[in-house]
């Protein structure tokens, strides 16, 4: 937290049990990538960093595997299956931590991923005097009361607020309010549940960053829809070394020298992937000065770079690789190289190109002193 004042202990419930149908696709929106990671991860990581313990993630029935894949291993996070309504889902989460001794709880919607630390601090501070507290923002536009397609009147915007989450409560009081909820329909939020039970809810300043991800276009960030990267690498040919190209061992009387297995083709691909997302180069992630990379297989580097691409919110579209050498002949090995490269990148063969050329016996490649490789990749936003 930016504030040096320690926060009081609190628990958190993150509601992620909805179907998320309005964004389209087969995966509920809370488990889809947003700015490089699943939507639900963002707020869970902020809450954990602020000291929330325990954290309960309320998930759809049968959604535990998907939830676990989405958040990975985060200490102190447990899963609870939601109910048929949001109110029932929140109650299930609250019931799961009864008896843990928590006195304060934040209830948050997974669809609001950008959670400022300052909002958390304001909410918890307000619980010192009130049973509940919610972040709210004023309305800036005029508000009309509608009767179908016609304006029927004007609402007083000075008395209205936009309500956000997380919403903060004294644990015993919000649990009792949920147990006593008699609403015929689902509660709009937990503040309404507490108010129906006679509890007092304070308003604290919200934040525009706490916007809700609702529609497909909300997943469109400032990142470009496509990116392109290029990589270039060179290694010397020497006697007594194995020759690896695209993760395929080539039978030849010389091999490439380097700190790792010196697979010049895969090194160029790694640099192209890292360049496309602006994340350094192969030496940044696998410094030759570090002994653990001595003789390391280059497919390890490719898998690392491909994961960084996915974490950045992109998928690989295609790869185009050119090997530059007089010998060995690449043609007899081209298909096996394409197959291996496709396996490493998760691409169909139609998206993998491996070509070879010579320099007409000019330069170090023309003299057979080494092999050069140039790679181009395209990425598209997921």
Secondary structure, DSSP 8 states (H G I E B T S, - for coil): --SSS-----EEEEEE-S--GGG-SSS-GGGSEETTEEHHHHHHHHHHHHT--SEEEEE-TT-HHHHHHHH-S-TTEEEEE--SSHHHHHHHHHHHTTTS---EEEEEETT-----HHHHHHHHHHTTT-SEEEEEEE--S-EEEEETTEEEEEE-GGG-EEEEEEEEEEHHHHHHHHHT---SS--SSHHHHHHHTT--EEEEE--GGG----SGGGG--SS-SEEEEEEEEEEEEEETS-EEETTEEE--SEEE-SSS---HHHHHHHHHHHHHTT---HHHHS-TTSGGGTT--HHHHHHHHHHHHHHTTEEEEEEEEEEE-SSS-SGGGHHHHHHHHHHHHT--GGGEEEEEE--TT-HHHHTTSEEEEEEEEEEEE-
